[in-house]
Amino acid sequence: MTQTTADPASPAETTARKSAGHVIVDTLVAHGVERTYVVPGESYLDVLDGLHDSPIATVVCRHEGGAAYMAEADGKMNPVPGVAMVTRGPGAANAHVGLHTSWQDSTPMVLFVGLIPFEHRDKEAFQEFDPHAWFDSGAKRVMVLDHAERASEIVAEAMFAAASGRPGPVVVGLPEDIIRTQIDPTLHPPIPVAHGGMTVNDWKALRDALSAAEKPLFVTGGNDWTHAGAAGLTTWLEEHHLPAAAEWRTEGTVGFNSPSYVGPIGYGRPQATFEMLEETDLLVFVGTVPGDVITNGFLVRQDWAKKNFLVTIDPSLRGRSGPVSYQIVARPDVFVRDLVRIDLPAKQVWKEWTARLRAKQVEFSAPAPMVTDRTPGQAPARMDTLMAHLVAGLPADAMVTFGAGEHTNFAHRYFPTRGYASMISARNGSMGYSVPSAVAASLRYPGRRVVTIAGDGEFLMNGQELATAAQYGATPLVIVMDNQEYGTIRTHQERDYPHRVSGTQLKNPDFALMAQAFGGFGVRVEHEAEIPAALEAALRAIDEEGRFALIHLLVEQRVKAY
């Protein structure tokens, strides 16, 4: 009898081989990925099968936009890039909003997209699209796994690309037939990410600039920090009586209660922080650059004679506006490591300058006496009243998340962000981010007080992810500020087209009943007198019953944080 050639997938060989989809999962495990946010699709079933027995927690979401937001938020909180998985065509389109957030917020994130089979390509197959054409302008890299044996290598490259340089999103396409192919399961090792650092010339230049300055100001931003780096900078600033402001929606790097923290810089900023950008004689940006929002549309701090030191790992300074006196190519942590070694005596004039700026921030962030001292009456509910009661009982490690809208200014003004990554938000102004980011934060930090502040318009964009919260035991406190309008747009409308309200008004459901339908606690609040009891009941449901809670706060229109 003629002997036949052994089948490539015979039992003798399959014991030493795995499918490319399973190797992808193994590589993610080796890179420290603990959680992935998915909306399932038939296009990447083999990866889902690989996740079945892996230590990675698979969080099934209700919309690809919510999954992408959760992964992006995870990338802000974790040194490992956030990971989302969606299917081809419509699924990929829905996830694009999270990619844009990741791009503009410089957040490390990898989006895996299941694709049509390789052999069906360019035939207008069901849900076919070109990943490069769709994503090349909004991702750091777009890669498609066309050769199964490169599965581990492609994942390692994607994780490296997302985290290296200026962090951002990477898209990996997974043709469904390719990921089923059996391959050698040897894993590609993680690729080290460079952190930069100060040279001797760098620290001498910074030392000399600080020594010559009478009104220096540090501005912290970005997501490329660690708790140790943020704490180290805070200690150094306090020892030298130097001030630090926070880039828009990144408060907490220098803590809210630090004598060096002097306020947020961004849209809707307090006037004091707007003025100090021009008044300071030396700006040191750490982890970010003076971009559109910080400079109020590329208008502030544009004088080429101004002194700006930019500390960022991105040598291209993408998004930078205004003068650059000196660039230090370093991540925040290694910059702080070298900064604290500089022999720099503190000046009395710095102490006075910082104290003046700090006093304005303390005044700005203090709840109004009329809110905290009076007994709430039957007046309409107010957001500042709720914030006064909420802030008074927050633990030191409380976190806040939010998306976009005028409701977010109540967090900017009042929420005590006392450490790095205690404020998770979307700096690209993306609506619908509040609930998904709160779910991700609560899953990342179980037992921690996570608060999200959503507007009524924003909430309904991804509020269905409360089902995900209930399914996986996330316990955020969700505050929905309901003013029956898209408030930010109405403000612009009143400025440019006064008394011609068009396209901004909303009619809303009972959000408290929605929360109850999803399995959480929900309470509707219409008057000030109801706020203390409602807040107490919501926190009790979280702490004693282990479920999320939602406060539906009906407020008057046109009442703002500042």
N, C-alpha and C positions, 0 to 999 in steps of 0.2 A: 504494500500500500504506500502511496506517495504521501510524505509528511507535509502538512500544510504550514504556512507561515503563521506564527503566533499573532493573535489579534492585539492591536495596540492597547485595548482596554481589558485585556485578560486579567484574571485574578492575581496572577503573579506580579503584574505591574501596577495594578490599581492600588495595591497596598502602599506603594511608594509614591503615588501621584495623587494630585487633587485637582478639582476643577479650578479654573481661573477665578471664578466668583468666590470660592472658599479661600483661595490664597489672598484675595483682596481683603477679606475680613481678617485673616491672620496678620496681614501687614498693618492694618489699622490698630489691632491689638498691640502689636510690637511698638507702635508709635505712641502708645499711651491714650488712645481714644477710649473713653468710658461710656459714651452715649452717642447715639445717632438718631436723628429726627427724620421720620420717613412718612411718605404717602405711597403705599405699595402700587406696583405695576407689574404686569406680566413680563415686561421687558427686562427686569432684573431679578427674576425669581431665584436664580442660583445664588445671588448675594444674600437675599433674604434667607435662603436655606442655610447659608454659612453663618448667619447671625444667630440661628436657632440655638446652637450649642456653644456660642461664644460668650465671653464675659461682658461683651458690650451690651448695654441696655438699649433696646429698640423701642423708641417712643413713637407710637403711631399717631399721626396728627390728622386733622380734619380738612386741611387745605394746604396746598404746596406753599402758598405764601406764608402761612403760619409756621410750617416746618422750616422754611428758609430763615425766617425771623428768629426762631428758637436756636438754630445752629449759629446764626450770627451773634446772638446774645451770648451763647456759650463760648464763642471765640473771644468775646470781650472779658469773660470771667476766668478763663482757663489758659494756661500757657500753650496748650495744644489747640490747633485750629478746630473750630466747630465743624461738624459733619452733618450734611443733609443728603437724603436720597429721594429722588422723584423719578417719574417715568417720562417717556418721550413726548414730544409735541405739546399738547395742552398742559401737561404737568410741568414741563420745563418752562413754559411761558409763565405759568402762575408763580414759579419760584424766582423769576427774574427780579422781583421787587427786593428780595433779600440780598441778591447779588449787588444791586445798586447801593443798598445800605452798606454792605461790606466794603465796597469800593470807596465810597466817599468818607466812611468812618475809619478806613484803614484797619479793618478787622480781619484776622486770619480765618479763612473759611474754605472748605472744599465741598462742592456740590457734585454728587454723582448722579448722572442722568442715564437711565436705561434707554437704549436705542434699538431701532429696527435691526433685524439680522443683516450681517455684512452682505450676504448674497442678494438682498432685496434693495440695496442702495441705488439711488438715482433712478428709481422706477415709480416715484410718487406713491410709495407704499403707505399703508395706514399710519398716520401720525408721523410721517417722515419730516425731518427738518435738518438744516445744516448747522451743527453746533458752532462752528467757527463763524459763520455769517451772523448768527444770533448774538454770540457772546464775546467776540474778540474785542469789541470796543469797551466792554464793561467788566472784564476779568483780567487778572494778571497773566494767566495762561489758560488755553483751552486745549485739552488733550483727548484723543480718542484711542481706545485700546483696540487697535487693529490686529495685533499679534498677541495671542494668549500668553505666550511665554514671558512677555514683558509686564504681566499684571502687577507683580510686586514692585518692579522698578517704577512703573507709572505712578503708583500710589505714593511711593517714597518721594518721587519728584514733585508730585502735587502738594504733599504736606510741606516739603521744603519751600516750594515757590510761594505758598500761602503765608509762611512765617518769615521768610527772608526779606531783607531790605524793608521798604515800606510794606507792611502786611496788607493783605487783600484777598479777594476771592479767586479760586481756581475751579474750573469746570472739568470734569472727567466723564467722557462719554463711554458707555458700556454696551456694545452690540450684544444682543441676547444670545446669539449663537456662539460668539467668541468666549463669553464668560462660562459657558458650559464645557469648554474644551479642557481635557485633562492635561496637566503640565507638571513639571518638576516643582515641588512645593517649597524649595529653598527661598528664603525671604531676603529681600534687599534691605540692608541695614539703614536706619535713619541717617539722613544727611545733616551734618552739623550746620547750624545757622550762625553766621558771624555776628558779633555784638559790637564791634568797633571799640572805641575808647579814646581818651584824651592823650595826645602826644605832649611832649615837653613844651613845644611851641603853643599848643592849644591852651594848656593851663596857665602858661605865662601871659598869653593874650587876655584870657578871661580875668586872671588876677589883676592885671594892670587896668583893665576896663572897669572892674568893680572898684578898685582903689581910687580911681579918678572920679567915679560917679557919686553924686549926692542924693539922687532919687532913683536908684535902680529898682527894677520890677521883674520878677520871674512870672512866666505864664506856663502853666502845666497843661498838657492835653494828650490826646491819643489813648490807645489801649495797650501800649507796649511796655507796661510797668509790671512790677511785682509789689506785693505788700511790703517787703523789706526795703525796696528802693524808694517807695513813696514815704515810708516812715523815716528812712535815712535823710531824705531831702527835707522833710518837715523839721526834724531835729536840728539840722544844720541851719536852716533859715531862722528858726527861733533863737538859736545861739547867737546869730549875727544880726538879729533884729531886722531881717529883710522880709519884704512882702511878696506874696504870690497870689495871682489871680488864676481862675480856672477857665479853660476853653469852654465854650458853649456846650452844655450837657455832659460835662466830664467832672463835675464837682466831687470832691472827696479825696483827691490825690494828696492835697494838703487839707487836713481835716477842717470841718466846719467850725469847730471850737478852737482851732489854733490861733494864737495871737498874730500869726503871720498871714492868715487867710483873709483876703480883702475883697472877695466877691467874684461873680461870674462875668464873663465877657462874651456877648453874643446878641442875637436878636432879642429885643425887649430888655436889654441890659439896663441896670440902674444907671442914672446919669453920672454917678461918681466913677464907675469903672470906665465909662466912655471917655471922660475927661482925663483920667490918669494915663491913658495910652499916649496922649500928646504931651502930658506934663513930665513924664519920666524921662530921664536923660540916658537911660540904658535899659533896654528890654532884652531879657534872656528867655527865649522860648525853649522849652524842654519837652520833647516828644511830639511836637506839633510845629506848624509854621503859621505866620500871619496870613491867613487866607481870606476868602470872601466874607465870611460871617464875622470873624474877629475885627476886620477892618471896615465893617459896615459898607460892603459893596465896593471894596478897594478904594476907599476914600480917606480913612483914618491912617495916620502914621505913614504917609507917602513921601514925606520930605526926605530927599536923599542924604541930607546932612545928619539925620537921626541915626543913632547907634542901635543896631539890632544884632544880637548873637543868636544863631539858630542851632540848636542841638537836636539832631535827628539822624537816624540811620540811613535815610534816603539821600544819596548824594545829588539827586536831580532836583531836590527841593520842589517837587510837584505841588502846585497850588499856591506857591509863595507869592506874596505881594509886598511891594515896598523895598526899602534898602536892606542889604545884607552886609553887615560890617565884618562878620566872621562866621564860618560854619564849622561845627564840630560834629564829625560823623561818628555817632555813638548812640546806642540805645540808652534810655533813661537810667537803668540800673548801673551800668558801667560808668556812665557820666557821674552819677552820684558817688560811686566808689572812689573815683579820682577827685571829685570836687571836695570831699571832706578832708583830703590830705593837703589842700592848699592853705598855706599860712596867711590868713587874712584877718587882721584885726578889725573888730566892729567899730563903727563910727556912731557918735551921738546923733548926728544928723540923720542917719538911717533909722535910728530908734524913733525919732520924732516923725519922720515921714511915714513909717509903717504904722505908728500909733494913730496918726490922722486918718489914713486910709481904713484901718481896722475899725475905728470908731464909726465911720460911715456905714460899713458893712454890718456892724452890730445893730445899728439903728434901723437899717433897711430890713434885716431879717427877723427882728423882734415882732411877735404878734402884737397888734394894736391893743392898748389897754382896754378899750371899749369892748373888745371881743372876749378877752380873758377874764375881765373883772365883773362884767354884768351877768345877770341871770338871763339866759336866752329866752326871749319872749315868743309871741306868735308871729313875729316877722318872718318873711320868707327865708328859707335856708340860705346860708352863705358858706362859700368854700373856705374863707379865712377862719370862720368859726370852727368848722370841722378840723382844719389844720391845727388850730390852737389846742384843741382837745387831743388830737392824735399825737402831736409832737411831744406833749407833756408826758406821755407814757411810753415812748419808744425806747427799746433797749439800745445799747451803745452800738451794736453791729447791725442795726436796721438798714434795709436796702430800699431804694425806690426805683421803679422803672416807669417809663412812659414813652409815648410816640410823639405826635406833633399836634400843635394847637395851643390856643391861649391858656387852656387849663394847665399846661405844663409849667407855666410861670409860678404857680403856687408852690410847686416842688422846688423850683430854682430859688425862690425867696425864703421858704420856711423849713424845708426838710433838712434835718441835721446829718449830712453826709460826713461821717467821721473817719473814713478810711478809703483806700483805693478800691475801686469797683463797687462802691455803695450806691452809685447812680448809673443805671444802665438805660441808655436811650439811643435814639436814631438821629444822628447829626445831619443826615440828609433831609430831614423834615418829613420822613415817611410816616404816613398815618397807618393805623392798624397794628402798630408794634407793641402796644402796651400789654395786652393780655399774653401773647406768645412769649415775650421777654420775661414776664412775671412767672409764667409756668416754668421756663428754663431755669430762672434763678432759684425758684423754690425747689426744683428737682436737684439742682447743683448743691444747694445749701439747705437740706431738710432741717426743720426746726428753727430756722432763722426767720425773723420778721421781714417778710417781703411785701411791700406795698406798691401797687400800681395805680396811677392816676390817669384815667381815660376820659376823653370827651365823648359826648353822645354820638357824634358823627364817627369818630375814630373807633369806638367800641364795636359798632356793628360791622366793621370791616373784617375783624378776626375774633369777635367775641365767642364764636362757636368753639374756639380752642379751650373754653371752660370744660368742655366734654373731655378733653385730653387731661386737664387738671384733675378732674374727678376720677378718671380711669387710672392715673398713676399716683394719686395721693398728693399732688401739689396743693399747697395751702396758702396762696397769696390772699391779701386783702385787696379787693378791687373797688376802687372808688370811681363811680361814673358821675361826672359833673355834667348835668343835663341842662343846657340853656337853649335847647331847641333850635340850634343853628350851627353852621360852620363859622365859628367865632372869628378866627384869624382872617378869613376871607371877607367876612362882614366888616371887620375893622378897615381893611384896605379899601373896601367898597365905599364905606362912609367917607374915607379921605378923598378918594378920586371921583366918586359919583354920589355925592351926599343926597340922602333922602330918596334914593332910588334902589330899594332893596330888591335884588333879583338873584335867584339861584342859590340862596344861602340858607333858607329856612327849612326846618325839619319838623316832622311829627313822629314821635317816638313811642315804642311800646313800653310796657312796665318791665324795666330791666331786672327788678328784684324777682319778679315771677319767672323770668328767664333763668336766673341763677338757680332758683329752686328746682326748675324743670331739669337742669343739668346735674342736680344732686348736691348743690351747695346751699349755703345760707344766703338769703336775700332779704333786704329791708328797704322800703321806700321812705324817703325823708323829704317832707315839704316845708317844715318850719324849724326855726332855730331850736326851739324847745325840745325837739325830738332827737337832736344830734347826740348828746351824751349817752343816752340809753341805747341808741342804735349802734354807736361805736362800741360800747361795752358788750352788747350782744354779739356783734360780728366777731370781735376778738375772742370771745368765749367759745364761739363755734369753731374757730380755728384751733385754739389751744386745748379745748376739752373734747371736741368731737372729731378733730382731725380732718376737717373739710374746708374748702375755700369759702370765702365770704364776700358778698358784694353789697355795697351801699349805693343805692340809687338816689343821688342828691339833686333835687329839682331846684334850680337857682334862677334868678332873674337874668334877663339878657343885659349885655353891656357892662356887667360888673367884673372888673379885672383885678389881677393880683397887684398890678402897679401900672 
